[in-house]
Every structure is written in C-alpha cells, then in structure tokens.
C-alpha cells in the first residue's frame, strides 16, 4: 500500500514538471493549452467535426464553441459545413493556422524532448508500456 501512494506522488510530480515545459512553450506562442490542443489535432488529423474535437481533448461543447470562436478570430481556424450533412460542422485549419504550426510544432517537440531528457530511448519505451498498462487498468476499474 505504501508503494501505491509513493508511485502516485512521484507520478503526479513528474507530470506537473513535464507539463510545465509544454505549457511554457504553448504560452510562448500566444496560445492557451486548449487552443494549442485544438490546433495540434487539426494539424495532424486534418478537418475534424467540432464535436469529435471536443470529445478527443475532453472539452465540453460550450467551452468548445468559445475556443473555436477565439481561434476563428485569430485567423487560425474556420468552420466548414459538411456537404452530406449540414448539421455537422468541421474545424479546418486556415493557411495562417497551418503556417503557424509548421513553424511552432518543431519547437514544441523540442520542448517535450527536453522535458523527457531524463530517460534514454529504451527507458522511454518501458515507461510507455508501464503507464499504458497502469492507465488501462485504472480506466477499467472506474466502471
């Protein structure tokens, strides 16, 4: 039982400091974390229904509307109605949004790489396996 609490504390602290590297980089580019996550998702996945964006980054629909409005105002994103189902609205990166991420994403990757420099590649692979197993089991036990 003692190791459970110790692991929880160590994991929480590691997450806090690693995330601070990512947040610092996001803010450096004038984006809050939610805006960054929406743009990153669209950058890598392409046009995506707004509801799916919210589900993927765990954002309530009211908050999603606010974030999308802000990104539209900044010129990074546009809304596009689906031709087959007009009820579905896609989030689409504008050229300005794509240019922004072409420039900043390599810097963001470097910030993450820097935050994770405490492990070599083999240790990172082991950590991924262990944390995935831990997370899946924790998720299963919620139900």
C-alpha positions in Angstrom: 0.0 0.0 0.0 2.8 2.4 0.8 4.3 1.9 -2.7 0.9 2.8 -4.2 1.0 6.2 -2.5 4.6 6.8 -3.3 4.1 6.0 -7.0 1.1 8.3 -7.1 3.1 11.2 -5.7 6.1 10.5 -7.9 3.9 10.2 -11.0 2.0 13.4 -10.1 5.2 15.4 -9.6 6.8 14.2 -12.8 3.6 15.0 -14.7 3.5 18.5 -13.2 7.0 19.4 -14.2 6.9 17.8 -17.6 3.6 19.5 -18.4 5.1 22.9 -17.3 7.6 22.6 -20.1 4.8 22.0 -22.6 2.7 24.8 -21.2 5.6 27.3 -21.2 6.1 26.5 -24.9 2.4 26.9 -25.8 2.1 30.3 -24.0 5.3 31.5 -25.8 3.3 31.3 -29.0 0.3 33.2 -27.7 -1.9 30.1 -27.3 -3.6 28.7 -24.2 -3.4 24.9 -23.8 -6.9 24.3 -25.2 -6.3 26.4 -28.2 -3.0 24.6 -28.8 -4.6 21.2 -28.5 -7.3 22.0 -31.0 -4.8 23.4 -33.5 -2.5 20.4 -33.0 -5.3 17.9 -33.5 -6.3 19.6 -36.8 -2.7 20.0 -37.9 -2.1 16.2 -37.5 -5.6 14.8 -38.3 -7.0 17.3 -40.8 -10.6 18.6 -40.9 -12.5 17.2 -38.0 -16.1 17.5 -36.8 -16.2 20.0 -33.9 -18.0 17.6 -31.6 -15.2 15.0 -32.2 -12.6 17.6 -31.4 -14.3 18.3 -28.1 -14.5 14.6 -27.3 -10.9 13.9 -28.2 -9.5 16.7 -26.0 -12.1 16.2 -23.3 -13.8 19.6 -23.7 -17.5 20.4 -23.0 -19.4 21.7 -26.0 -19.9 25.2 -24.5 -16.2 25.6 -24.0 -15.5 24.2 -27.4 -17.6 26.9 -29.0 -15.7 29.6 -27.1 -12.3 28.1 -28.1 -13.3 27.8 -31.7 -14.6 31.3 -31.8 -11.2 32.6 -30.4 -9.3 30.6 -33.0 -11.5 31.9 -35.8 -10.9 35.5 -34.5 -7.2 34.8 -34.6 -7.5 33.6 -38.1 -6.1 30.1 -37.4 -9.3 28.1 -37.9 -12.5 28.2 -39.9 -15.8 26.4 -39.6 -16.9 24.4 -42.6 -20.3 22.7 -43.1 -20.3 19.1 -44.2 -21.7 18.8 -47.7 -23.5 15.5 -46.9 -25.0 16.5 -43.5 -25.4 20.3 -42.9 -25.8 19.6 -39.2 -22.1 18.6 -39.0 -19.6 21.4 -38.8 -15.9 20.7 -39.3 -13.0 22.6 -37.8 -10.5 23.3 -40.6 -7.0 24.9 -40.2 -6.6 28.1 -42.3 -3.4 28.7 -44.2 -2.4 31.0 -41.4 -3.0 28.2 -38.8 -1.0 25.7 -40.9 1.9 28.2 -41.3 1.8 28.8 -37.5 2.1 25.1 -36.7 4.6 24.4 -39.4 6.8 27.0 -37.5 6.0 26.2 -33.9 5.4 22.4 -33.8 9.1 21.5 -34.2 9.9 23.9 -31.3 7.2 22.3 -29.2 8.6 18.8 -30.0 12.0 20.1 -28.8 10.4 21.4 -25.6 8.9 18.0 -24.9 12.1 16.2 -25.8 14.0 18.5 -23.3 11.4 17.7 -20.6 11.9 14.0 -21.1 15.7 14.0 -21.4 16.0 12.1 -18.1 15.3 8.8 -19.8 17.0 7.1 -22.7 15.0 5.6 -25.6 14.8 2.2 -24.1 13.6 3.6 -20.7 11.0 5.7 -22.5 9.6 2.6 -24.3 9.4 0.8 -20.9 7.7 3.8 -19.3 5.2 4.0 -22.2 4.3 0.3 -21.7 4.0 0.5 -18.0 2.0 3.7 -17.9 -0.3 2.5 -20.7 -0.9 -0.7 -18.7 -1.5 1.3 -15.5 -3.9 3.7 -17.2 -5.9 1.0 -18.9 -6.3 -0.9 -15.6 -7.3 2.3 -13.8 -9.9 3.1 -16.5 -11.3 -0.4 -16.3 -11.7 -0.2 -12.6 -13.8 3.0 -12.9 -16.7 1.1 -14.3 
